[in-house]
Amino acid sequence: MKATRRTFLTAAGAVAVAAVSQRAQAQNVINDILNSPNRGNWDTQFDARASEGGRVSSTTPIMSEQTVMSTEQAIGAYSNIVGNGGWPMVPANAKLQLGVVDPSVEALRRRLMVSGDLSERAGISPAFDTYVDAALKRFQTRHGLPADGVTGRYTYAALNVTAPVRLGQLQTNLGRLREMAGELGQRYVMVNIPAASIEAVENGRVVSRHTAVVGKIDRQTPILNSKINEIIVNPYWNAPESIVRKDIIPLMRKDPNYLKNNNIRILGPDGNEVDPMTLDWSTEEAARLRFRQDPGKINAMASVKINFPNTHAVYMHDTPQQSLFAENERFHSSGCVRVQNVRDLVTWLLRGTDGWTRQRFEQTIQTGESVPVQLALPVPVYFTYVSAWSTGDGVTHFRDDIYGRDGVDELQISTL
């Protein structure tokens, strides 16, 4: 019995050693491949303009006839994908990245091949090589995710939305694109809410893109069309009544110095300042008063406010919370739109307004004084809701249906 047990353990040990040796050999092989000077990558081995790839960046506006046609073609391509059984699920049981050897990489390769991000010539193997790295980054960019080549939570979620759902998303958004792709003007600004992004368009091409922060699910940024007619440098911020009730009053109950620390003054009906200590903060009597924050670095709109007439009392603006632009989920506002690199956008908007050069704009910010500027040429602005579109060359973009307006199952893949 002891001999049998010893023989079993010896055999098991041999198997274990062999397995370790095999894994080590496999890792050595993949290391040799990754370190090979002639290896190249996706861009050098596979033409990114060919059918299996396509440069994700584009100067084509989302709101254009070209995008409509490209999206129609994408619907045809995704109909074929669905007809052929869709793509495999990628097991979310490991963090996959360059250099990893894992059985899940095989499923990842198949998934990326079906969606056109990875060439079939790259083959099937458990090795996460430079081809997979470039293909995953391409996929991440198409889905509005940081192109880090790592399968984190958001990337797995996007990978595992089914092909029929993506097809339905494209079909729903095609109707929106057709509706919007009319006469938009030679110069306009487009805010795409689910993408939390902004396009400044001139003569049919995107001249600049800006990351945005838009409304929370319970305080949604509205769909609207208007014209930007005013820029306020160093704006005062007047808190909407909803924010006074939902945010400021509860904060004052916790910290009586909140208003003082944030340079917010209370103004009565006669315009005179009201002492916060004279109010009963256990009630909501303060909501009938006006809360105004002085201009400055901690102002909720920071350096600039972009105004346009609308019934929703929303606007676009700078923000002191620049770190929010780096987040995957940028749905933090109470409906207004915060703009990254807003000074570049404002400089573009001010073009044609006498005397307002970039230099004068920056100098005015430094004064700290609130200065309203009327645009000589008002610029159309469109707040839209497009969660799927194509820019051609096999490049199809998807974003979360954050407000649940697409009516397609499974689309809210990012849990807030």
Order of alpha helices (4+ residues) and beta strands (2+ residues): alpha-alpha-alpha-alpha-alpha-alpha-alpha-beta-beta-beta-beta-beta-alpha-alpha-beta-beta-beta-beta-beta-beta-beta-alpha-alpha-beta-beta-beta
